[in-house]
Every structure is written in C-alpha cells, then in structure tokens.
Amino acid sequence: MDVPVYLFTGFLESGKTSMIKETLLDPEFNDGSRTLILVCEQGEVEYDPEFLKQTNAVVEVLESRSQLNEDRLEMLNQKIRPQQVFIEYNGMWNVSELLDLEFPTRWLLVQIISTVNAQTFMLYVNNMRSLMADQLMHSEMILINRCDASTKKSFLRNNIKAVNKGAQLIYESIDGQINNLPDDDLPFDLNAEVIDIQDDDYGLWYMDALDHPDRYTGKTVRFKGKVVHIEDSRSFVIGRYAMVCCAEDMSLIGYLCRSDRPVRVLVDDWIMLTARLETEFDEEFKRDVLVPHVRQIELTEELKEDLVYFS
C-alpha cells in the first residue's frame, strides 16, 4: 500500500504547525493511521504528547538540511512503519532539493501545501523574493492566514500568482475562519464598450482575468504589450514580464492571440492591441482561459519600464 506524503512549505511562523495539527485532528481526514511528522523547523506552536497520542503520530526533528537524506528516511520508514507522512519543511531550505530526493519505496508525494502570513508577506516579497518564490512555486494549495480588514487581496493574489498561476488560494481570518476577502476595486471600467488597460494596471488586470475569465468573456479590451512569440501568420503571443524571484528569473504574463486574417507583427514589436476576449480550454491549467481575438493592431513605442509589478 502506498504511503501518502504531504509537504508543508512556508516561512517560520506562517502557520505550518497549526495547519498540520488541524488536519490531523479532523476526523474526516485522519482515520487513526500511523503518522510520521518530520519537523524541519520549530516555531511557537508545538506537538504536545497528548496531541501525538490522540492522533497516533510520531515526531522526528531534523535540525539541519543534511539530516534530511535518503538513508535517514529509510531508517524512519523501517522503524516507525508510517501509513502517512507529513513534512513540515524549513522556510530557509530549497524545496527543489527535497523534490529531487528519493523517498523510501511506496512513499508517494501526493500534495504540496504552503502557508502564508498575510501580515508579513510584503516584508518577504520586498526582501526575500527568491526564497518566497521557491517556497510557493510547487504548491497545489496556498493558505493565506491572519487576514483582517486591512488585507489587500490583490497584492497577495497577484504576487503569488506571478510565481504559481495554478495554485488554489484560500484566505483565513485571524480567528481561523475562512475569509471570503472582497476583491479590491478595479482601476478600469468593466462595463465600457472598450476596456482600456493602462500600462501600470496590466498586471492587476491580467491576474483578475486569470481568476475570473467569466467577467471578461465577450468583452473588448485595449492594452499595450510586446510580441514575444509568433505561432503562425494568424496567432502570436503578446505580454510583459514579471519578476518572479530575481532579475534573472522572469515569468511571462501574457496571452496567445488569434486573428481571422494574417497579421504582420514581428517578435519584439511593441503594439497596442484591441481584441475581443473569448475562452478556450487550456490543457496546462485544466480550465478555461481567455484568448484575445484581434480587432486592431497599432505599432507603438516600447515602455520605459516594461516589467510588471504588483506592489
């Protein structure tokens, strides 16, 4: 029988331990299976003996990255015989290194979950962007906790989606309840005949359209972007780049555009595009995404600041 492995990433005091404890205390999740919890960093919340007895769990503390190796995991597998494994990863360790590790036979990584402290997220974005990106880029689900009335949903969502477009985002209030944060006011008119996207609003619009394609289906938009790839005479990719973790690591924030007739554009051309937005199913995201259908193309000047920021 396979042993499911759940990986929890995030910085210290982001709520990893609390989330693991809540998960194991949930009777709908935990049926009493023997659980191994690998703790790679210790914060304020601890696993007390009563909790471990109640959940049939064993904690193994790994104090350095070198202790997290194939021999150690195999030894723990033989000694504890876990039926499931939770890894509380260290926020300062490289997640990609763990993903390259060979797990014991039948251990199967089934989910990567990240926790984010909404109140300290801006600090990490501004000062430790590369570490933040590494912690979040592989996750299927990201829990953003400690949200309150001052929390800016667009800042959180847009910065995280620039790193990991496919992750499911869940917002949690300070009291631990799921928080349906209202969307921040958009700086453009969704009801306009042509929705004009200003250069500074491109990132906000792109991320909102990624999350809510239904808002834009059938709408006509006008925005400026760079031609980065030409598929054929009637389709090309336009967009701008966002800094994911450093100046050497950029993520394209763009669209595959289609036209009913041949278009004369070249790679690296900057254009003002007017297009009608339609939806198509995307195999990568396994859902509908927006596809601009060209109405008008005008050559334009390159932006002096062409990177997309979400601050």
C-alpha positions as CSV (number, residue, x, y, z in Angstrom):
1,M,0.0,0.0,0.0
2,D,1.3,3.5,-0.9
3,V,2.3,5.8,1.9
4,P,1.0,9.3,1.1
5,V,3.4,12.2,1.8
6,Y,2.1,15.7,2.4
7,L,4.7,18.5,2.2
8,F,4.0,21.8,4.0
9,T,6.2,24.8,3.0
10,G,6.3,28.4,4.1
11,F,8.3,30.7,6.3
12,L,8.7,30.4,10.1
13,E,5.6,31.5,12.0
14,S,3.4,31.2,8.8
15,G,1.2,28.6,10.4
16,K,2.5,25.3,9.1
17,T,2.4,23.5,12.5
18,S,-1.2,24.8,13.2
19,M,-2.4,23.6,9.9
20,I,-0.9,20.2,10.3
21,K,-2.5,19.9,13.8
22,E,-5.9,21.0,12.5
23,T,-5.6,18.5,9.6
24,L,-4.7,15.5,11.9
25,L,-7.5,16.4,14.3
26,D,-10.1,16.4,11.6
27,P,-11.9,13.0,11.8
28,E,-12.8,13.3,8.1
29,F,-9.1,13.2,7.2
30,N,-7.5,11.2,9.9
31,D,-8.8,7.7,10.5
32,G,-6.2,6.8,13.1
33,S,-3.5,5.9,10.6
34,R,0.1,5.9,11.9
35,T,1.5,9.3,11.0
36,L,5.2,10.4,10.9
37,I,5.7,14.1,11.2
38,L,9.1,15.3,10.0
39,V,9.7,18.7,11.7
40,C,12.4,20.7,9.9
41,E,12.0,23.9,11.9
42,Q,10.4,24.6,15.3
43,G,8.2,27.7,15.9
44,E,6.0,28.8,18.7
45,V,3.4,26.0,18.2
46,E,4.5,22.6,19.3
47,Y,3.3,19.0,19.1
48,D,2.5,18.1,22.7
49,P,2.4,14.4,23.9
50,E,-1.4,14.4,24.3
51,F,-1.9,15.5,20.7
52,L,0.5,12.9,19.4
53,K,-1.2,10.1,21.4
54,Q,-4.7,11.3,20.2
55,T,-3.6,11.3,16.5
56,N,-1.4,8.3,16.6
57,A,1.5,10.4,15.4
58,V,5.3,10.4,15.9
59,V,7.5,13.4,15.6
60,E,11.1,13.3,14.2
61,V,13.0,16.6,14.4
62,L,15.6,17.3,11.7
63,E,17.8,20.1,12.8
64,S,19.8,20.5,9.6
65,R,19.3,20.0,5.9
66,S,22.0,17.3,5.8
67,Q,19.8,15.2,8.2
68,L,17.1,15.1,5.6
69,N,18.6,12.4,3.4
70,E,17.6,9.1,1.8
71,D,19.3,6.9,4.5
72,R,17.5,8.7,7.3
73,L,14.1,8.5,5.7
74,E,14.6,4.8,5.0
75,M,15.6,4.2,8.7
76,L,12.5,6.0,9.9
77,N,10.3,4.1,7.5
78,Q,11.6,0.8,8.9
79,K,11.4,1.9,12.5
80,I,8.0,3.7,12.5
81,R,6.2,2.0,9.6
82,P,4.1,5.1,8.9
83,Q,0.9,4.9,7.0
84,Q,1.2,8.6,6.1
85,V,3.9,11.2,6.3
86,F,3.7,15.0,7.0
87,I,6.8,17.1,6.3
88,E,6.9,20.5,7.9
89,Y,9.7,22.0,5.8
90,N,12.1,24.7,6.8
91,G,11.4,28.0,5.1
92,M,15.0,28.7,4.5
93,W,15.7,25.4,2.7
94,N,15.4,24.9,-1.0
95,V,12.2,23.0,-1.8
96,S,13.5,21.8,-5.2
97,E,16.2,19.8,-3.3
98,L,13.6,17.9,-1.4
99,L,11.7,17.1,-4.6
100,D,14.9,15.6,-6.0
101,L,15.3,13.3,-3.0
102,E,14.5,9.6,-3.5
103,F,11.8,8.6,-1.0
104,P,11.5,5.1,0.5
105,T,9.7,2.5,-1.5
106,R,5.9,3.2,-1.7
107,W,6.2,6.7,-0.2
108,L,4.3,8.9,-2.7
109,L,4.3,12.7,-2.6
110,V,0.6,13.5,-3.1
111,Q,0.2,17.2,-2.2
112,I,2.3,20.3,-1.6
113,I,0.6,22.9,0.6
114,S,2.0,26.3,1.6
115,T,1.1,28.7,4.3
116,V,1.5,32.5,4.1
117,N,1.2,35.0,6.9
118,A,-0.7,37.9,5.3
119,Q,0.8,40.4,7.8
120,T,4.4,39.6,7.0
121,F,4.1,38.7,3.3
122,M,5.1,42.2,2.0
123,L,8.3,42.0,4.1
124,Y,9.3,38.8,2.4
125,V,8.3,40.0,-1.1
126,N,10.5,43.1,-0.7
127,N,13.5,41.4,1.0
128,M,13.5,37.7,0.3
129,R,11.7,37.3,-3.0
130,S,13.7,34.4,-4.3
131,L,13.2,32.4,-1.1
132,M,9.5,33.2,-1.1
133,A,9.2,32.1,-4.8
134,D,10.9,28.8,-4.0
135,Q,8.5,28.1,-1.1
136,L,5.4,28.7,-3.2
137,M,6.1,27.7,-6.8
138,H,5.4,24.0,-6.4
139,S,2.3,24.2,-4.3
140,E,-1.2,23.0,-5.3
141,M,-2.8,24.9,-2.4
142,I,-1.7,28.1,-0.6
143,L,-3.4,29.1,2.7
144,I,-3.1,32.8,3.4
145,N,-3.8,33.3,7.1
146,R,-4.1,36.2,9.6
147,C,-6.2,38.2,7.1
148,D,-8.0,41.3,8.5
149,A,-9.9,44.3,7.2
150,S,-6.6,45.9,6.1
151,T,-5.5,43.0,4.0
152,K,-5.1,43.8,0.3
153,K,-6.3,40.8,-1.7
154,S,-4.9,41.9,-5.0
155,F,-1.4,42.4,-3.6
156,L,-1.4,38.9,-2.1
157,R,-3.0,37.2,-5.1
158,N,-1.1,38.9,-7.8
159,N,2.4,38.4,-6.3
160,I,1.6,34.7,-5.6
161,K,0.0,34.1,-9.0
162,A,3.1,35.5,-10.7
163,V,5.0,32.7,-9.0
164,N,2.4,30.0,-9.3
165,K,-0.5,30.6,-11.6
166,G,-2.2,27.2,-10.9
167,A,-2.3,27.2,-7.1
168,Q,-5.6,27.3,-5.2
169,L,-5.7,30.3,-2.8
170,I,-7.6,30.1,0.5
171,Y,-7.9,33.1,2.7
172,E,-8.2,32.7,6.5
173,S,-9.0,35.3,9.1
174,I,-7.1,35.9,12.4
175,D,-9.7,33.8,14.2
176,G,-9.0,30.9,11.9
177,Q,-12.3,31.2,9.9
178,I,-12.3,31.0,6.1
179,N,-12.4,34.6,4.9
180,N,-14.0,35.5,1.5
181,L,-12.0,38.6,1.0
182,P,-13.8,41.1,-1.3
183,D,-12.0,41.9,-4.5
184,D,-10.2,45.3,-4.4
185,D,-11.7,48.0,-6.6
186,L,-10.5,47.7,-10.2
187,P,-9.0,50.7,-11.8
188,F,-10.8,50.2,-15.1
189,D,-14.4,50.1,-16.2
190,L,-15.7,46.6,-16.9
191,N,-18.8,47.9,-18.5
192,A,-17.1,50.2,-21.0
193,E,-17.5,49.4,-24.7
194,V,-13.7,49.1,-24.9
195,I,-12.0,48.4,-21.6
196,D,-8.8,50.5,-21.6
197,I,-6.0,48.9,-19.6
198,Q,-3.4,51.5,-18.5
199,D,0.2,50.4,-18.6
200,D,0.5,50.4,-14.8
201,D,-2.7,48.3,-14.4
202,Y,-1.6,45.5,-16.8
203,G,-0.6,43.1,-14.0
204,L,-3.7,43.7,-12.0
205,W,-5.9,43.1,-15.0
206,Y,-4.1,40.0,-16.1
207,M,-4.4,38.3,-12.7
208,D,-8.0,39.3,-12.3
209,A,-8.8,37.9,-15.7
210,L,-6.9,34.7,-14.9
211,D,-9.0,34.2,-11.8
212,H,-12.3,35.4,-13.3
213,P,-12.4,34.8,-17.0
214,D,-16.2,34.9,-17.0
215,R,-16.0,38.7,-16.2
216,Y,-14.2,39.3,-19.4
217,T,-15.6,36.8,-21.9
218,G,-17.1,38.6,-24.8
219,K,-15.6,42.0,-23.7
220,T,-13.3,44.1,-25.9
221,V,-10.1,45.3,-24.3
222,R,-7.2,47.6,-25.4
223,F,-3.7,47.2,-23.9
224,K,-0.1,47.6,-24.7
225,G,2.4,44.6,-24.9
226,K,5.4,43.1,-26.5
227,V,5.2,40.3,-29.2
228,V,7.3,37.5,-27.7
229,H,6.5,34.6,-30.0
230,I,4.8,34.0,-33.3
231,E,2.9,30.7,-33.7
232,D,1.9,31.3,-37.3
233,S,0.5,34.0,-39.6
234,R,-2.7,34.2,-37.6
235,S,-1.6,33.7,-34.0
236,F,1.1,35.1,-31.7
237,V,1.9,35.6,-28.0
238,I,1.8,39.1,-26.5
239,G,2.6,40.1,-23.0
240,R,5.0,41.6,-20.5
241,Y,7.3,40.0,-17.9
242,A,7.1,40.0,-14.1
243,M,10.0,39.4,-11.8
244,V,9.4,36.1,-10.0
245,C,12.4,35.9,-7.7
246,C,15.3,37.9,-9.2
247,A,16.3,39.8,-12.3
248,E,17.4,36.6,-14.0
249,D,14.1,34.8,-13.3
250,M,11.2,36.3,-15.2
251,S,7.7,35.0,-15.8
252,L,5.7,35.9,-18.9
253,I,2.4,37.5,-18.1
254,G,0.8,37.2,-21.5
255,Y,-1.7,35.8,-23.9
256,L,-1.9,33.7,-27.0
257,C,-3.8,35.8,-29.5
258,R,-5.7,34.7,-32.6
259,S,-6.7,36.6,-35.7
260,D,-9.2,35.8,-38.5
261,R,-6.7,37.1,-41.1
262,P,-2.9,37.2,-41.4
263,V,-1.2,39.8,-39.1
264,R,2.1,41.5,-39.8
265,V,3.9,41.6,-36.5
266,L,7.5,40.6,-35.6
267,V,9.0,39.3,-32.4
268,D,10.0,42.2,-30.1
269,D,7.4,44.6,-31.7
270,W,5.6,46.7,-29.1
271,I,1.9,47.0,-30.1
272,M,-1.3,48.5,-28.9
273,L,-3.8,45.6,-29.2
274,T,-7.6,45.9,-29.4
275,A,-9.2,42.5,-29.1
276,R,-12.4,40.7,-28.2
277,L,-11.8,38.1,-25.4
278,E,-13.1,34.6,-25.8
279,T,-12.5,31.5,-23.6
280,E,-10.7,28.2,-24.6
281,F,-9.9,25.2,-22.5
282,D,-6.3,25.1,-21.5
283,E,-4.7,21.7,-21.0
284,E,-2.0,23.0,-18.7
285,F,-4.4,24.6,-16.3
286,K,-7.2,22.2,-16.9
287,R,-9.8,25.0,-17.2
288,D,-11.0,27.8,-19.5
289,V,-8.6,30.7,-20.1
290,L,-9.1,33.9,-22.1
291,V,-7.9,34.2,-25.7
292,P,-7.8,37.7,-27.3
293,H,-9.2,37.7,-30.9
294,V,-7.6,40.6,-32.8
295,R,-9.7,43.6,-33.8
296,Q,-6.9,46.1,-34.3
297,I,-3.1,46.3,-34.0
298,E,-1.1,49.5,-33.8
299,L,2.7,49.7,-33.6
300,T,3.8,51.7,-30.5
301,E,6.8,52.8,-28.6
302,E,8.5,50.4,-26.1
303,L,7.6,51.1,-22.5
304,K,10.5,52.7,-20.5
305,E,9.6,50.4,-17.6
306,D,8.4,47.2,-19.1
307,L,8.4,44.9,-16.1
308,V,5.1,44.2,-14.3
309,Y,5.0,44.9,-10.6
310,F,2.2,44.1,-8.1
311,S,3.1,46.4,-5.2
